[in-house]
């Protein structure tokens, strides 16, 4: 069974002209942490949708908790 998490970039509105660079770095960090867990990503505007197997839910959530700047 597939599950999905919506990740929003919380402080991105405060970044001004650096917003794109800030979001790109956050996405790269997220991918580095959870891509080895066979997660798939879809980026739309200032949101990232992560699709994964239900059995990996707890592990993915624990890894995402270590990344600041996301909600």
HELIX and SHEET records of a PDB file:
HELIX    1   1 UNK A   12  UNK A   14  5                                   3    
HELIX    2   2 UNK A   16  UNK A   18  5                                   3    
HELIX    3   3 UNK A   19  UNK A   34  1                                  16    
HELIX    4   4 UNK A   35  UNK A   37  5                                   3    
HELIX    5   5 UNK A   54  UNK A   56  5                                   3    
HELIX    6   6 UNK A   57  UNK A   64  1                                   8    
SHEET    1   A 3 UNK A   2  UNK A   8  0                                        
SHEET    2   A 3 UNK A  47  UNK A  53 -1                                        
SHEET    3   A 3 UNK A  40  UNK A  44 -1                                        
END                                                                             
